[in-house]
């Protein structure tokens, strides 16, 4: 499934949903590549660096929290 829109806000929301749906560590690794590719696309399209940084750090934080939750769940 892909994002329906090319607007960065819509793509960000879609990536957040992908991260939220991760149920395994391997899925979080794939989501990490998705975030990386999204940031790369924003760079190539000359999106303002502060916007790019804000979106990127937000998505990486969500992903980090999700990964942490999955690891804790697996260890308990």
PDB file of N, H, CA, C and O in Angstrom:
ATOM      1  N   UNK A   1       0.845  -1.175   0.000  1.00  0.00           N
ATOM      2  CA  UNK A   1       0.000   0.000   0.000  1.00  0.00           C
ATOM      3  C   UNK A   1       0.882   1.226   0.000  1.00  0.00           C
ATOM      4  O   UNK A   1       1.883   1.269   0.715  1.00  0.00           O
ATOM      5  N   UNK A   2       0.538   2.195  -0.768  1.00  0.00           N
ATOM      6  H   UNK A   2      -0.275   2.159  -1.349  1.00  0.00           H
ATOM      7  CA  UNK A   2       1.319   3.404  -0.840  1.00  0.00           C
ATOM      8  C   UNK A   2       0.523   4.613  -0.411  1.00  0.00           C
ATOM      9  O   UNK A   2      -0.690   4.533  -0.216  1.00  0.00           O
ATOM     10  N   UNK A   3       1.199   5.723  -0.264  1.00  0.00           N
ATOM     11  H   UNK A   3       2.185   5.787  -0.422  1.00  0.00           H
ATOM     12  CA  UNK A   3       0.535   6.964   0.096  1.00  0.00           C
ATOM     13  C   UNK A   3      -0.339   7.421  -1.065  1.00  0.00           C
ATOM     14  O   UNK A   3       0.031   7.271  -2.230  1.00  0.00           O
ATOM     15  N   UNK A   4      -1.506   7.982  -0.736  1.00  0.00           N
ATOM     16  H   UNK A   4      -1.806   8.104   0.210  1.00  0.00           H
ATOM     17  CA  UNK A   4      -2.451   8.428  -1.751  1.00  0.00           C
ATOM     18  C   UNK A   4      -2.045   9.792  -2.308  1.00  0.00           C
ATOM     19  O   UNK A   4      -2.357  10.105  -3.457  1.00  0.00           O
ATOM     20  N   UNK A   5      -1.373  10.585  -1.529  1.00  0.00           N
ATOM     21  H   UNK A   5      -1.119  10.331  -0.596  1.00  0.00           H
ATOM     22  CA  UNK A   5      -1.023  11.949  -1.902  1.00  0.00           C
ATOM     23  C   UNK A   5       0.488  12.119  -1.953  1.00  0.00           C
ATOM     24  O   UNK A   5       1.231  11.344  -1.350  1.00  0.00           O
ATOM     25  N   UNK A   6       0.932  13.129  -2.668  1.00  0.00           N
ATOM     26  H   UNK A   6       0.329  13.759  -3.157  1.00  0.00           H
ATOM     27  CA  UNK A   6       2.355  13.465  -2.699  1.00  0.00           C
ATOM     28  C   UNK A   6       2.685  14.632  -1.772  1.00  0.00           C
ATOM     29  O   UNK A   6       3.848  15.020  -1.657  1.00  0.00           O
ATOM     30  N   UNK A   7       1.664  15.200  -1.105  1.00  0.00           N
ATOM     31  H   UNK A   7       0.719  14.885  -1.199  1.00  0.00           H
ATOM     32  CA  UNK A   7       1.903  16.308  -0.182  1.00  0.00           C
ATOM     33  C   UNK A   7       2.679  15.771   1.020  1.00  0.00           C
ATOM     34  O   UNK A   7       2.329  14.719   1.556  1.00  0.00           O
ATOM     35  N   UNK A   8       3.715  16.469   1.446  1.00  0.00           N
ATOM     36  H   UNK A   8       3.999  17.324   1.011  1.00  0.00           H
ATOM     37  CA  UNK A   8       4.592  15.967   2.499  1.00  0.00           C
ATOM     38  C   UNK A   8       3.858  15.682   3.795  1.00  0.00           C
ATOM     39  O   UNK A   8       4.188  14.719   4.489  1.00  0.00           O
ATOM     40  N   UNK A   9       2.872  16.494   4.137  1.00  0.00           N
ATOM     41  H   UNK A   9       2.603  17.276   3.574  1.00  0.00           H
ATOM     42  CA  UNK A   9       2.098  16.242   5.350  1.00  0.00           C
ATOM     43  C   UNK A   9       1.324  14.946   5.259  1.00  0.00           C
ATOM     44  O   UNK A   9       1.253  14.193   6.231  1.00  0.00           O
ATOM     45  N   UNK A  10       0.736  14.676   4.089  1.00  0.00           N
ATOM     46  H   UNK A  10       0.793  15.287   3.300  1.00  0.00           H
ATOM     47  CA  UNK A  10      -0.008  13.427   3.893  1.00  0.00           C
ATOM     48  C   UNK A  10       0.916  12.219   3.923  1.00  0.00           C
ATOM     49  O   UNK A  10       0.575  11.180   4.488  1.00  0.00           O
ATOM     50  N   UNK A  11       2.085  12.361   3.315  1.00  0.00           N
ATOM     51  H   UNK A  11       2.362  13.205   2.856  1.00  0.00           H
ATOM     52  CA  UNK A  11       3.049  11.263   3.313  1.00  0.00           C
ATOM     53  C   UNK A  11       3.543  11.019   4.737  1.00  0.00           C
ATOM     54  O   UNK A  11       3.714   9.870   5.145  1.00  0.00           O
ATOM     55  N   UNK A  12       3.770  12.082   5.488  1.00  0.00           N
ATOM     56  H   UNK A  12       3.631  13.015   5.157  1.00  0.00           H
ATOM     57  CA  UNK A  12       4.195  11.941   6.882  1.00  0.00           C
ATOM     58  C   UNK A  12       3.154  11.155   7.674  1.00  0.00           C
ATOM     59  O   UNK A  12       3.509  10.247   8.426  1.00  0.00           O
ATOM     60  N   UNK A  13       1.889  11.490   7.518  1.00  0.00           N
ATOM     61  H   UNK A  13       1.601  12.228   6.908  1.00  0.00           H
ATOM     62  CA  UNK A  13       0.817  10.780   8.229  1.00  0.00           C
ATOM     63  C   UNK A  13       0.801   9.307   7.832  1.00  0.00           C
ATOM     64  O   UNK A  13       0.622   8.438   8.685  1.00  0.00           O
ATOM     65  N   UNK A  14       0.986   9.024   6.555  1.00  0.00           N
ATOM     66  H   UNK A  14       1.132   9.730   5.862  1.00  0.00           H
ATOM     67  CA  UNK A  14       1.009   7.640   6.091  1.00  0.00           C
ATOM     68  C   UNK A  14       2.190   6.877   6.705  1.00  0.00           C
ATOM     69  O   UNK A  14       2.035   5.733   7.133  1.00  0.00           O
ATOM     70  N   UNK A  15       3.361   7.506   6.747  1.00  0.00           N
ATOM     71  H   UNK A  15       3.487   8.435   6.399  1.00  0.00           H
ATOM     72  CA  UNK A  15       4.543   6.862   7.333  1.00  0.00           C
ATOM     73  C   UNK A  15       4.305   6.608   8.827  1.00  0.00           C
ATOM     74  O   UNK A  15       4.700   5.565   9.347  1.00  0.00           O
ATOM     75  N   UNK A  16       3.663   7.555   9.516  1.00  0.00           N
ATOM     76  H   UNK A  16       3.343   8.403   9.093  1.00  0.00           H
ATOM     77  CA  UNK A  16       3.340   7.361  10.931  1.00  0.00           C
ATOM     78  C   UNK A  16       2.450   6.129  11.111  1.00  0.00           C
ATOM     79  O   UNK A  16       2.641   5.355  12.049  1.00  0.00           O
ATOM     80  N   UNK A  17       1.481   5.950  10.215  1.00  0.00           N
ATOM     81  H   UNK A  17       1.325   6.579   9.453  1.00  0.00           H
ATOM     82  CA  UNK A  17       0.594   4.788  10.288  1.00  0.00           C
ATOM     83  C   UNK A  17       1.364   3.493  10.037  1.00  0.00           C
ATOM     84  O   UNK A  17       1.103   2.474  10.676  1.00  0.00           O
ATOM     85  N   UNK A  18       2.309   3.540   9.109  1.00  0.00           N
ATOM     86  H   UNK A  18       2.522   4.368   8.590  1.00  0.00           H
ATOM     87  CA  UNK A  18       3.143   2.361   8.843  1.00  0.00           C
ATOM     88  C   UNK A  18       3.943   2.011  10.098  1.00  0.00           C
ATOM     89  O   UNK A  18       3.999   0.846  10.494  1.00  0.00           O
ATOM     90  N   UNK A  19       4.556   3.003  10.718  1.00  0.00           N
ATOM     91  H   UNK A  19       4.511   3.949  10.397  1.00  0.00           H
ATOM     92  CA  UNK A  19       5.338   2.770  11.937  1.00  0.00           C
ATOM     93  C   UNK A  19       4.446   2.192  13.028  1.00  0.00           C
ATOM     94  O   UNK A  19       4.822   1.231  13.700  1.00  0.00           O
ATOM     95  N   UNK A  20       3.274   2.775  13.201  1.00  0.00           N
ATOM     96  H   UNK A  20       2.969   3.555  12.655  1.00  0.00           H
ATOM     97  CA  UNK A  20       2.354   2.307  14.237  1.00  0.00           C
ATOM     98  C   UNK A  20       1.913   0.861  14.013  1.00  0.00           C
ATOM     99  O   UNK A  20       1.633   0.138  14.970  1.00  0.00           O
ATOM    100  N   UNK A  21       1.853   0.444  12.756  1.00  0.00           N
ATOM    101  H   UNK A  21       2.081   1.030  11.979  1.00  0.00           H
ATOM    102  CA  UNK A  21       1.378  -0.910  12.443  1.00  0.00           C
ATOM    103  C   UNK A  21       2.463  -1.984  12.575  1.00  0.00           C
ATOM    104  O   UNK A  21       2.164  -3.174  12.473  1.00  0.00           O
ATOM    105  N   UNK A  22       3.697  -1.585  12.796  1.00  0.00           N
ATOM    106  H   UNK A  22       3.940  -0.619  12.878  1.00  0.00           H
ATOM    107  CA  UNK A  22       4.789  -2.559  12.909  1.00  0.00           C
ATOM    108  C   UNK A  22       4.561  -3.484  14.100  1.00  0.00           C
ATOM    109  O   UNK A  22       4.256  -3.040  15.207  1.00  0.00           O
ATOM    110  N   UNK A  23       4.718  -4.787  13.844  1.00  0.00           N
ATOM    111  H   UNK A  23       4.966  -5.148  12.945  1.00  0.00           H
ATOM    112  CA  UNK A  23       4.542  -5.779  14.898  1.00  0.00           C
ATOM    113  C   UNK A  23       5.795  -6.609  15.143  1.00  0.00           C
ATOM    114  O   UNK A  23       5.845  -7.384  16.098  1.00  0.00           O
ATOM    115  N   UNK A  24       6.806  -6.459  14.293  1.00  0.00           N
ATOM    116  H   UNK A  24       6.765  -5.830  13.517  1.00  0.00           H
ATOM    117  CA  UNK A  24       8.057  -7.198  14.457  1.00  0.00           C
ATOM    118  C   UNK A  24       9.236  -6.252  14.274  1.00  0.00           C
ATOM    119  O   UNK A  24       9.115  -5.165  13.708  1.00  0.00           O
ATOM    120  N   UNK A  25      10.387  -6.709  14.777  1.00  0.00           N
ATOM    121  H   UNK A  25      10.485  -7.591  15.236  1.00  0.00           H
ATOM    122  CA  UNK A  25      11.602  -5.908  14.617  1.00  0.00           C
ATOM    123  C   UNK A  25      11.942  -5.729  13.140  1.00  0.00           C
ATOM    124  O   UNK A  25      12.370  -4.648  12.736  1.00  0.00           O
ATOM    125  N   UNK A  26      11.758  -6.765  12.331  1.00  0.00           N
ATOM    126  H   UNK A  26      11.410  -7.643  12.659  1.00  0.00           H
ATOM    127  CA  UNK A  26      12.049  -6.650  10.896  1.00  0.00           C
ATOM    128  C   UNK A  26      11.171  -5.607  10.225  1.00  0.00           C
ATOM    129  O   UNK A  26      11.618  -4.908   9.315  1.00  0.00           O
ATOM    130  N   UNK A  27       9.929  -5.498  10.668  1.00  0.00           N
ATOM    131  H   UNK A  27       9.566  -6.065  11.407  1.00  0.00           H
ATOM    132  CA  UNK A  27       9.052  -4.464  10.109  1.00  0.00           C
ATOM    133  C   UNK A  27       9.553  -3.079  10.475  1.00  0.00           C
ATOM    134  O   UNK A  27       9.445  -2.154   9.670  1.00  0.00           O
ATOM    135  N   UNK A  28      10.097  -2.916  11.669  1.00  0.00           N
ATOM    136  H   UNK A  28      10.185  -3.667  12.324  1.00  0.00           H
ATOM    137  CA  UNK A  28      10.638  -1.605  12.036  1.00  0.00           C
ATOM    138  C   UNK A  28      11.874  -1.276  11.207  1.00  0.00           C
ATOM    139  O   UNK A  28      12.122  -0.111  10.896  1.00  0.00           O
ATOM    140  N   UNK A  29      12.648  -2.298  10.848  1.00  0.00           N
ATOM    141  H   UNK A  29      12.446  -3.244  11.101  1.00  0.00           H
ATOM    142  CA  UNK A  29      13.807  -2.067   9.970  1.00  0.00           C
ATOM    143  C   UNK A  29      13.339  -1.569   8.608  1.00  0.00           C
ATOM    144  O   UNK A  29      13.949  -0.667   8.034  1.00  0.00           O
ATOM    145  N   UNK A  30      12.266  -2.149   8.088  1.00  0.00           N
ATOM    146  H   UNK A  30      11.770  -2.882   8.553  1.00  0.00           H
ATOM    147  CA  UNK A  30      11.715  -1.704   6.806  1.00  0.00           C
ATOM    148  C   UNK A  30      11.157  -0.284   6.928  1.00  0.00           C
ATOM    149  O   UNK A  30      11.310   0.534   6.021  1.00  0.00           O
ATOM    150  N   UNK A  31      10.516  -0.007   8.049  1.00  0.00           N
ATOM    151  H   UNK A  31      10.391  -0.671   8.786  1.00  0.00           H
ATOM    152  CA  UNK A  31       9.979   1.341   8.271  1.00  0.00           C
ATOM    153  C   UNK A  31      11.116   2.359   8.356  1.00  0.00           C
ATOM    154  O   UNK A  31      10.977   3.498   7.909  1.00  0.00           O
ATOM    155  N   UNK A  32      12.233   1.937   8.930  1.00  0.00           N
ATOM    156  H   UNK A  32      12.346   1.012   9.293  1.00  0.00           H
ATOM    157  CA  UNK A  32      13.404   2.838   9.004  1.00  0.00           C
ATOM    158  C   UNK A  32      13.884   3.212   7.601  1.00  0.00           C
ATOM    159  O   UNK A  32      14.248   4.360   7.348  1.00  0.00           O
ATOM    160  N   UNK A  33      13.882   2.239   6.697  1.00  0.00           N
ATOM    161  H   UNK A  33      13.586   1.306   6.903  1.00  0.00           H
ATOM    162  CA  UNK A  33      14.256   2.521   5.306  1.00  0.00           C
ATOM    163  C   UNK A  33      13.230   3.456   4.650  1.00  0.00           C
ATOM    164  O   UNK A  33      13.595   4.314   3.846  1.00  0.00           O
ATOM    165  N   UNK A  34      11.960   3.289   4.992  1.00  0.00           N
ATOM    166  H   UNK A  34      11.663   2.591   5.645  1.00  0.00           H
ATOM    167  CA  UNK A  34      10.921   4.166   4.472  1.00  0.00           C
ATOM    168  C   UNK A  34      11.161   5.607   4.917  1.00  0.00           C
ATOM    169  O   UNK A  34      11.047   6.537   4.118  1.00  0.00           O
ATOM    170  N   UNK A  35      11.489   5.785   6.185  1.00  0.00           N
ATOM    171  H   UNK A  35      11.581   5.030   6.834  1.00  0.00           H
ATOM    172  CA  UNK A  35      11.781   7.130   6.703  1.00  0.00           C
ATOM    173  C   UNK A  35      12.999   7.698   5.984  1.00  0.00           C
ATOM    174  O   UNK A  35      13.000   8.858   5.574  1.00  0.00           O
ATOM    175  N   UNK A  36      14.034   6.877   5.835  1.00  0.00           N
ATOM    176  H   UNK A  36      14.033   5.935   6.169  1.00  0.00           H
ATOM    177  CA  UNK A  36      15.257   7.329   5.162  1.00  0.00           C
ATOM    178  C   UNK A  36      14.946   7.767   3.725  1.00  0.00           C
ATOM    179  O   UNK A  36      15.417   8.811   3.276  1.00  0.00           O
ATOM    180  N   UNK A  37      14.157   6.968   3.013  1.00  0.00           N
ATOM    181  H   UNK A  37      13.774   6.119   3.378  1.00  0.00           H
ATOM    182  CA  UNK A  37      13.798   7.307   1.629  1.00  0.00           C
ATOM    183  C   UNK A  37      12.942   8.571   1.565  1.00  0.00           C
ATOM    184  O   UNK A  37      13.092   9.376   0.646  1.00  0.00           O
ATOM    185  N   UNK A  38      12.056   8.745   2.526  1.00  0.00           N
ATOM    186  H   UNK A  38      11.934   8.091   3.273  1.00  0.00           H
ATOM    187  CA  UNK A  38      11.225   9.951   2.565  1.00  0.00           C
ATOM    188  C   UNK A  38      12.095  11.187   2.780  1.00  0.00           C
ATOM    189  O   UNK A  38      11.908  12.209   2.120  1.00  0.00           O
ATOM    190  N   UNK A  39      13.044  11.087   3.706  1.00  0.00           N
ATOM    191  H   UNK A  39      13.196  10.257   4.243  1.00  0.00           H
ATOM    192  CA  UNK A  39      13.956  12.213   3.935  1.00  0.00           C
ATOM    193  C   UNK A  39      14.790  12.496   2.684  1.00  0.00           C
ATOM    194  O   UNK A  39      15.017  13.655   2.338  1.00  0.00           O
ATOM    195  N   UNK A  40      15.238  11.460   2.022  1.00  0.00           N
ATOM    196  H   UNK A  40      15.054  10.518   2.304  1.00  0.00           H
ATOM    197  CA  UNK A  40      16.020  11.614   0.799  1.00  0.00           C
ATOM    198  C   UNK A  40      15.177  12.311  -0.278  1.00  0.00           C
ATOM    199  O   UNK A  40      15.664  13.203  -0.973  1.00  0.00           O
ATOM    200  N   UNK A  41      13.923  11.900  -0.409  1.00  0.00           N
ATOM    201  H   UNK A  41      13.528  11.176   0.156  1.00  0.00           H
ATOM    202  CA  UNK A  41      13.034  12.521  -1.391  1.00  0.00           C
ATOM    203  C   UNK A  41      12.847  14.014  -1.080  1.00  0.00           C
ATOM    204  O   UNK A  41      12.862  14.845  -1.989  1.00  0.00           O
ATOM    205  N   UNK A  42      12.674  14.345   0.190  1.00  0.00           N
ATOM    206  H   UNK A  42      12.663  13.670   0.927  1.00  0.00           H
ATOM    207  CA  UNK A  42      12.517  15.758   0.549  1.00  0.00           C
ATOM    208  C   UNK A  42      13.778  16.544   0.212  1.00  0.00           C
ATOM    209  O   UNK A  42      13.692  17.681  -0.251  1.00  0.00           O
ATOM    210  N   UNK A  43      14.954  15.946   0.441  1.00  0.00           N
ATOM    211  H   UNK A  43      15.023  15.022   0.817  1.00  0.00           H
ATOM    212  CA  UNK A  43      16.214  16.612   0.111  1.00  0.00           C
ATOM    213  C   UNK A  43      16.309  16.855  -1.391  1.00  0.00           C
ATOM    214  O   UNK A  43      16.661  17.950  -1.832  1.00  0.00           O
ATOM    215  N   UNK A  44      15.992  15.826  -2.168  1.00  0.00           N
ATOM    216  H   UNK A  44      15.707  14.937  -1.810  1.00  0.00           H
ATOM    217  CA  UNK A  44      16.072  15.949  -3.625  1.00  0.00           C
ATOM    218  C   UNK A  44      15.084  16.967  -4.174  1.00  0.00           C
ATOM    219  O   UNK A  44      15.318  17.551  -5.232  1.00  0.00           O
ATOM    220  N   UNK A  45      13.976  17.184  -3.458  1.00  0.00           N
ATOM    221  H   UNK A  45      13.786  16.709  -2.598  1.00  0.00           H
ATOM    222  CA  UNK A  45      12.973  18.147  -3.899  1.00  0.00           C
ATOM    223  C   UNK A  45      13.132  19.508  -3.225  1.00  0.00           C
ATOM    224  O   UNK A  45      12.234  20.349  -3.273  1.00  0.00           O
ATOM    225  N   UNK A  46      14.289  19.708  -2.596  1.00  0.00           N
ATOM    226  H   UNK A  46      15.018  19.025  -2.556  1.00  0.00           H
ATOM    227  CA  UNK A  46      14.659  20.997  -2.007  1.00  0.00           C
ATOM    228  C   UNK A  46      13.652  21.520  -0.988  1.00  0.00           C
ATOM    229  O   UNK A  46      13.370  22.717  -0.940  1.00  0.00           O
ATOM    230  N   UNK A  47      13.112  20.610  -0.172  1.00  0.00           N
ATOM    231  H   UNK A  47      13.341  19.638  -0.211  1.00  0.00           H
ATOM    232  CA  UNK A  47      12.246  21.030   0.920  1.00  0.00           C
ATOM    233  C   UNK A  47      13.112  21.747   1.944  1.00  0.00           C
ATOM    234  O   UNK A  47      14.239  21.328   2.209  1.00  0.00           O
ATOM    235  N   UNK A  48      12.595  22.814   2.515  1.00  0.00           N
ATOM    236  H   UNK A  48      11.680  23.154   2.299  1.00  0.00           H
ATOM    237  CA  UNK A  48      13.321  23.609   3.498  1.00  0.00           C
ATOM    238  C   UNK A  48      13.942  22.699   4.563  1.00  0.00           C
ATOM    239  O   UNK A  48      13.290  21.785   5.069  1.00  0.00           O
ATOM    240  N   UNK A  49      15.186  22.958   4.889  1.00  0.00           N
ATOM    241  H   UNK A  49      15.716  23.700   4.478  1.00  0.00           H
ATOM    242  CA  UNK A  49      15.921  22.076   5.797  1.00  0.00           C
ATOM    243  C   UNK A  49      15.292  22.005   7.185  1.00  0.00           C
ATOM    244  O   UNK A  49      15.360  20.956   7.825  1.00  0.00           O
ATOM    245  N   UNK A  50      14.687  23.074   7.667  1.00  0.00           N
ATOM    246  H   UNK A  50      14.632  23.927   7.147  1.00  0.00           H
ATOM    247  CA  UNK A  50      14.063  23.018   8.994  1.00  0.00           C
ATOM    248  C   UNK A  50      12.827  22.129   8.986  1.00  0.00           C
ATOM    249  O   UNK A  50      12.568  21.423   9.960  1.00  0.00           O
ATOM    250  N   UNK A  51      12.062  22.155   7.901  1.00  0.00           N
ATOM    251  H   UNK A  51      12.272  22.728   7.109  1.00  0.00           H
ATOM    252  CA  UNK A  51      10.890  21.282   7.760  1.00  0.00           C
ATOM    253  C   UNK A  51      11.356  19.833   7.661  1.00  0.00           C
ATOM    254  O   UNK A  51      10.825  18.947   8.331  1.00  0.00           O
ATOM    255  N   UNK A  52      12.347  19.612   6.822  1.00  0.00           N
ATOM    256  H   UNK A  52      12.779  20.332   6.278  1.00  0.00           H
ATOM    257  CA  UNK A  52      12.910  18.274   6.619  1.00  0.00           C
ATOM    258  C   UNK A  52      13.422  17.702   7.939  1.00  0.00           C
ATOM    259  O   UNK A  52      13.166  16.543   8.265  1.00  0.00           O
ATOM    260  N   UNK A  53      14.134  18.512   8.681  1.00  0.00           N
ATOM    261  H   UNK A  53      14.341  19.454   8.416  1.00  0.00           H
ATOM    262  CA  UNK A  53      14.696  18.084   9.957  1.00  0.00           C
ATOM    263  C   UNK A  53      13.593  17.790  10.973  1.00  0.00           C
ATOM    264  O   UNK A  53      13.660  16.801  11.702  1.00  0.00           O
ATOM    265  N   UNK A  54      12.597  18.638  11.015  1.00  0.00           N
ATOM    266  H   UNK A  54      12.542  19.442  10.422  1.00  0.00           H
ATOM    267  CA  UNK A  54      11.494  18.458  11.953  1.00  0.00           C
ATOM    268  C   UNK A  54      10.717  17.173  11.672  1.00  0.00           C
ATOM    269  O   UNK A  54      10.446  16.392  12.584  1.00  0.00           O
ATOM    270  N   UNK A  55      10.364  16.964  10.413  1.00  0.00           N
ATOM    271  H   UNK A  55      10.584  17.599   9.673  1.00  0.00           H
ATOM    272  CA  UNK A  55       9.634  15.752  10.028  1.00  0.00           C
ATOM    273  C   UNK A  55      10.497  14.521  10.268  1.00  0.00           C
ATOM    274  O   UNK A  55      10.029  13.531  10.830  1.00  0.00           O
ATOM    275  N   UNK A  56      11.749  14.580   9.845  1.00  0.00           N
ATOM    276  H   UNK A  56      12.130  15.384   9.388  1.00  0.00           H
ATOM    277  CA  UNK A  56      12.647  13.438   9.999  1.00  0.00           C
ATOM    278  C   UNK A  56      12.850  13.051  11.450  1.00  0.00           C
ATOM    279  O   UNK A  56      12.778  11.871  11.790  1.00  0.00           O
ATOM    280  N   UNK A  57      13.102  14.022  12.307  1.00  0.00           N
ATOM    281  H   UNK A  57      13.161  14.981  12.030  1.00  0.00           H
ATOM    282  CA  UNK A  57      13.341  13.690  13.715  1.00  0.00           C
ATOM    283  C   UNK A  57      12.066  13.163  14.373  1.00  0.00           C
ATOM    284  O   UNK A  57      12.127  12.264  15.212  1.00  0.00           O
ATOM    285  N   UNK A  58      10.926  13.713  14.000  1.00  0.00           N
ATOM    286  H   UNK A  58      10.877  14.444  13.319  1.00  0.00           H
ATOM    287  CA  UNK A  58       9.651  13.219  14.536  1.00  0.00           C
ATOM    288  C   UNK A  58       9.449  11.749  14.159  1.00  0.00           C
ATOM    289  O   UNK A  58       9.117  10.931  15.017  1.00  0.00           O
ATOM    290  N   UNK A  59       9.645  11.415  12.892  1.00  0.00           N
ATOM    291  H   UNK A  59       9.915  12.080  12.196  1.00  0.00           H
ATOM    292  CA  UNK A  59       9.448  10.040  12.441  1.00  0.00           C
ATOM    293  C   UNK A  59      10.467   9.095  13.053  1.00  0.00           C
ATOM    294  O   UNK A  59      10.124   7.971  13.421  1.00  0.00           O
ATOM    295  N   UNK A  60      11.709   9.529  13.167  1.00  0.00           N
ATOM    296  H   UNK A  60      11.988  10.442  12.867  1.00  0.00           H
ATOM    297  CA  UNK A  60      12.730   8.678  13.786  1.00  0.00           C
ATOM    298  C   UNK A  60      12.436   8.440  15.263  1.00  0.00           C
ATOM    299  O   UNK A  60      12.689   7.350  15.776  1.00  0.00           O
ATOM    300  N   UNK A  61      11.901   9.456  15.953  1.00  0.00           N
ATOM    301  H   UNK A  61      11.695  10.341  15.536  1.00  0.00           H
ATOM    302  CA  UNK A  61      11.523   9.283  17.355  1.00  0.00           C
ATOM    303  C   UNK A  61      10.378   8.282  17.493  1.00  0.00           C
ATOM    304  O   UNK A  61      10.414   7.417  18.368  1.00  0.00           O
ATOM    305  N   UNK A  62       9.363   8.393  16.637  1.00  0.00           N
ATOM    306  H   UNK A  62       9.334   9.096  15.926  1.00  0.00           H
ATOM    307  CA  UNK A  62       8.263   7.432  16.656  1.00  0.00           C
ATOM    308  C   UNK A  62       8.785   6.018  16.437  1.00  0.00           C
ATOM    309  O   UNK A  62       8.386   5.077  17.123  1.00  0.00           O
ATOM    310  N   UNK A  63       9.675   5.889  15.478  1.00  0.00           N
ATOM    311  H   UNK A  63       9.999   6.653  14.920  1.00  0.00           H
ATOM    312  CA  UNK A  63      10.239   4.584  15.149  1.00  0.00           C
ATOM    313  C   UNK A  63      11.074   4.032  16.302  1.00  0.00           C
ATOM    314  O   UNK A  63      11.006   2.841  16.604  1.00  0.00           O
ATOM    315  N   UNK A  64      11.840   4.872  16.927  1.00  0.00           N
ATOM    316  H   UNK A  64      11.895   5.839  16.682  1.00  0.00           H
ATOM    317  CA  UNK A  64      12.649   4.457  18.071  1.00  0.00           C
ATOM    318  C   UNK A  64      11.759   3.980  19.213  1.00  0.00           C
ATOM    319  O   UNK A  64      12.033   2.952  19.833  1.00  0.00           O
ATOM    320  N   UNK A  65      10.697   4.725  19.486  1.00  0.00           N
ATOM    321  H   UNK A  65      10.474   5.559  18.982  1.00  0.00           H
ATOM    322  CA  UNK A  65       9.766   4.331  20.543  1.00  0.00           C
ATOM    323  C   UNK A  65       9.085   3.006  20.217  1.00  0.00           C
ATOM    324  O   UNK A  65       8.925   2.156  21.092  1.00  0.00           O
ATOM    325  N   UNK A  66       8.684   2.830  18.963  1.00  0.00           N
ATOM    326  H   UNK A  66       8.814   3.521  18.252  1.00  0.00           H
ATOM    327  CA  UNK A  66       8.030   1.594  18.550  1.00  0.00           C
ATOM    328  C   UNK A  66       8.987   0.416  18.695  1.00  0.00           C
ATOM    329  O   UNK A  66       8.601  -0.636  19.204  1.00  0.00           O
ATOM    330  N   UNK A  67      10.225   0.583  18.255  1.00  0.00           N
ATOM    331  H   UNK A  67      10.539   1.438  17.842  1.00  0.00           H
ATOM    332  CA  UNK A  67      11.227  -0.468  18.369  1.00  0.00           C
ATOM    333  C   UNK A  67      11.452  -0.828  19.835  1.00  0.00           C
ATOM    334  O   UNK A  67      11.516  -2.004  20.191  1.00  0.00           O
ATOM    335  N   UNK A  68      11.569   0.178  20.665  1.00  0.00           N
ATOM    336  H   UNK A  68      11.517   1.133  20.375  1.00  0.00           H
ATOM    337  CA  UNK A  68      11.757  -0.044  22.097  1.00  0.00           C
ATOM    338  C   UNK A  68      10.585  -0.833  22.670  1.00  0.00           C
ATOM    339  O   UNK A  68      10.792  -1.782  23.425  1.00  0.00           O
ATOM    340  N   UNK A  69       9.363  -0.453  22.322  1.00  0.00           N
ATOM    341  H   UNK A  69       9.195   0.318  21.708  1.00  0.00           H
ATOM    342  CA  UNK A  69       8.173  -1.158  22.813  1.00  0.00           C
ATOM    343  C   UNK A  69       8.168  -2.625  22.375  1.00  0.00           C
ATOM    344  O   UNK A  69       7.839  -3.513  23.161  1.00  0.00           O
ATOM    345  N   UNK A  70       8.534  -2.871  21.121  1.00  0.00           N
ATOM    346  H   UNK A  70       8.802  -2.150  20.482  1.00  0.00           H
ATOM    347  CA  UNK A  70       8.542  -4.250  20.607  1.00  0.00           C
ATOM    348  C   UNK A  70       9.606  -5.090  21.310  1.00  0.00           C
ATOM    349  O   UNK A  70       9.375  -6.263  21.604  1.00  0.00           O
ATOM    350  N   UNK A  71      10.763  -4.502  21.578  1.00  0.00           N
ATOM    351  H   UNK A  71      10.951  -3.550  21.339  1.00  0.00           H
ATOM    352  CA  UNK A  71      11.824  -5.225  22.267  1.00  0.00           C
ATOM    353  C   UNK A  71      11.403  -5.536  23.696  1.00  0.00           C
ATOM    354  O   UNK A  71      11.616  -6.648  24.179  1.00  0.00           O
ATOM    355  N   UNK A  72      10.804  -4.557  24.378  1.00  0.00           N
ATOM    356  H   UNK A  72      10.630  -3.653  23.985  1.00  0.00           H
ATOM    357  CA  UNK A  72      10.331  -4.795  25.739  1.00  0.00           C
ATOM    358  C   UNK A  72       9.271  -5.889  25.767  1.00  0.00           C
ATOM    359  O   UNK A  72       9.277  -6.743  26.653  1.00  0.00           O
ATOM    360  N   UNK A  73       8.376  -5.863  24.810  1.00  0.00           N
ATOM    361  H   UNK A  73       8.371  -5.170  24.090  1.00  0.00           H
ATOM    362  CA  UNK A  73       7.312  -6.877  24.726  1.00  0.00           C
ATOM    363  C   UNK A  73       7.924  -8.263  24.536  1.00  0.00           C
ATOM    364  O   UNK A  73       7.479  -9.233  25.149  1.00  0.00           O
ATOM    365  N   UNK A  74       8.933  -8.348  23.696  1.00  0.00           N
ATOM    366  H   UNK A  74       9.295  -7.560  23.199  1.00  0.00           H
ATOM    367  CA  UNK A  74       9.577  -9.625  23.415  1.00  0.00           C
ATOM    368  C   UNK A  74      10.326 -10.143  24.646  1.00  0.00           C
ATOM    369  O   UNK A  74      10.383 -11.352  24.869  1.00  0.00           O
ATOM    370  N   UNK A  75      10.889  -9.255  25.432  1.00  0.00           N
ATOM    371  H   UNK A  75      10.842  -8.272  25.251  1.00  0.00           H
ATOM    372  CA  UNK A  75      11.664  -9.671  26.600  1.00  0.00           C
ATOM    373  C   UNK A  75      10.799 -10.028  27.797  1.00  0.00           C
ATOM    374  O   UNK A  75      11.273 -10.682  28.726  1.00  0.00           O
ATOM    375  N   UNK A  76       9.552  -9.615  27.790  1.00  0.00           N
ATOM    376  H   UNK A  76       9.167  -9.084  27.035  1.00  0.00           H
ATOM    377  CA  UNK A  76       8.704  -9.902  28.955  1.00  0.00           C
ATOM    378  C   UNK A  76       7.925 -11.183  28.822  1.00  0.00           C
ATOM    379  O   UNK A  76       7.174 -11.545  29.727  1.00  0.00           O
TER     380      UNK A  76
END
